[in-house]
Amino acid sequence: MVTAELSILAIYALMVALTWGVQSLAGMRDAGLGWMVSARDEPREFGRFHGRAKRAADNSLAALAYFAPAVLALQGMDRTGGETLLAAQVFLAARVLYLPLYLAGVPWLRSIAWLVGLLACGSLYLAVLE
């Protein structure tokens, strides 16, 4: 059975893939399509936006790595719904806010969104341990 938490996990995984797309497009803009499809033996300089996109993509992948096990454990334990659904929704909302804030270079709000997502994920792990 696909729970809402599992659907949120799938949505977030797609969002992570989207961040890779943003990073790739920024790379194409900075280095050109020819370099992007090459073996990339010669390093290139990238602009600030590409750097932010890479860091946001790396952080999003790390967030997926700590979010997915909690959701999958709760799914396997048949302990979803209620508080776990709320935590997963808060996690997703925080991560949806985090990405454009990071890409735009907004420091404090970005960090708050990151922290809210981390705390929401932490509450999922607490639910696993109950």
MOWO-V326122 format. One record per pair of residues at least 12 apart in sequence whose C-alpha atoms are under 7 Angstrom apart, sorted by sequence separation. I is the first residue (numbers start at 0). GAP is how many residues later the second one is. D is the distance in whole Angstrom. If there is no record, write none. Layout:
# MOWO-V326122
i->I gap->GAP d->D
i->I gap->GAP d->D
This chain:
# MOWO-V326122
i->97 gap->12 d->5
i->30 gap->13 d->7
i->97 gap->15 d->5
i->29 gap->16 d->6
i->96 gap->16 d->6
i->97 gap->16 d->6
i->29 gap->17 d->6
i->94 gap->18 d->7
i->26 gap->19 d->7
i->93 gap->19 d->5
i->94 gap->19 d->7
i->93 gap->20 d->7
i->93 gap->22 d->6
i->94 gap->22 d->6
i->25 gap->23 d->7
i->26 gap->23 d->6
i->93 gap->23 d->5
i->25 gap->24 d->5
i->90 gap->26 d->4
i->22 gap->27 d->6
i->89 gap->27 d->7
i->90 gap->29 d->5
i->22 gap->30 d->5
i->89 gap->30 d->6
i->90 gap->30 d->6
i->21 gap->31 d->7
i->22 gap->31 d->6
i->87 gap->32 d->7
i->86 gap->33 d->5
i->86 gap->34 d->7
i->86 gap->36 d->7
i->19 gap->37 d->6
i->86 gap->37 d->7
i->18 gap->38 d->5
i->83 gap->40 d->6
i->15 gap->41 d->7
i->55 gap->43 d->6
i->15 gap->44 d->6
i->15 gap->45 d->6
i->55 gap->46 d->7
i->51 gap->50 d->7
i->52 gap->50 d->6
i->12 gap->51 d->7
i->51 gap->51 d->6
i->48 gap->54 d->7
i->66 gap->54 d->6
i->69 gap->54 d->6
i->73 gap->54 d->6
i->69 gap->55 d->6
i->72 gap->55 d->7
i->69 gap->58 d->7
i->8 gap->59 d->7
i->5 gap->65 d->7
i->4 gap->66 d->6
i->4 gap->80 d->6
i->7 gap->80 d->7
i->11 gap->80 d->7
i->3 gap->81 d->7
i->4 gap->83 d->6
